[in-house]
């Protein structure tokens, strides 16, 4: 999976980290970030976490090889 977090849009609400804590966390400034290996976690909650973002800062797409 490709996960993109638009840092210019993110407000640090933390809904992604609450929904999929194995994929997302918040950095020292409170903004969302993907944990190392999060793209490959296979979390069933990944897309739900992206939908939970109140400002739509997270985009999830299939990795094209």
N, C-alpha and C positions, 0 to 999 in steps of 0.2 A: 504494500500500500504506500502511496505517496500522501503525506500529511503536510499541509501548508497552513501556517498560522500567520495571518496578516497582522504584524506587530503595530501597524498604524491604526488598526481598527480595534484590536483587543483592548478591553477595559479592565481585565483582571477579575472578572466575576467569579471565576473558578468552577463554573458548572462542568467544564470538561474534566477537570481533575476529580471532581466528586463523582462523575458518572463513570469514568474509565481511569481509575488511579494507576492501573498497570501500563497506561499509555502516556498520560499527561501529568504534569506537575506545574507548579508556579515558580518562576525565578525569584531572585532576591528583591526585585521591584514589584512582584505580584502578578506579572504577566505570564500567560500560559506558554509552556514549552513542551516539546515531546521528549520523553525519557529515552535514554540510549536503548536502542532495540525496540522501541515502541512501535515503529512502522512494521516490524515483523512479529509483533506479539500475537496476532490473530485474534485479538479481543473481539468478542461479539458485540461489545458495547461501543466500539470505535465510532461507528456512524451515528449512533444515538448521542454520543458526546458532542459530535460536530453539530447535530441538530439542536442540542441543548444550549449552545452558545447564543446568548441574547442579542449579540450584534453580528452574527454570521461571520466571524473572523476565521473559522476553520473550514478548510476544503479538504475532502478526502477523495482520492481517485485511485484507480487500479494502476499498478506499476506496469508500464509498457516496456517490454524487452525486445 
